[in-house]
């Protein structure tokens, strides 16, 4: 199983453990809630899908080095998300967020399955805010690592809000 699939599997298992009343839980007043973390993941996947779809059809081949995208799984250092992938509170329940996650994943898979020449995923790239230009194939791995990072964040939030025994 790829990191892309594993990251989503771990995320969905964690979502299933979230009590409905903890969807708005936060670690601090200026941190994201559980539902906002999930919204962020949907936004990221939408951006990657749109960019991939465009570049597969209209992009130019480019030489791009591999990047250590596995580092995206680490919770620290904290990285500020670009404005265009910051949550605004779209989801009111974990079920709503799960549906959005599934829809975004389905769209990305559809785009990838329609690629006539899979080598394009190695030849086309767009910029990541930290790594710089990154191959489409690495963006797919990034999703899995990035979801692991935020799965750990969700677990941390839930741990902070666990009722004392």
Secondary structure, 3 states (H helix, E strand, C coil): CCHHHHHHHHHHHHHHHCCHHHCCCCCCCCCCCHHHHHHHHHHHHHHHHHHHHHHHHHCCCCCCCCCCHHHHHCCCCCCCCCHHHCCCCCCCCHHHHHHHHHHHHHHHHHHHHCCCCCCHHHHCEEEECCCEEEEHHHHHHHHHHHHHHHHHHHHHHHHHCCCCC
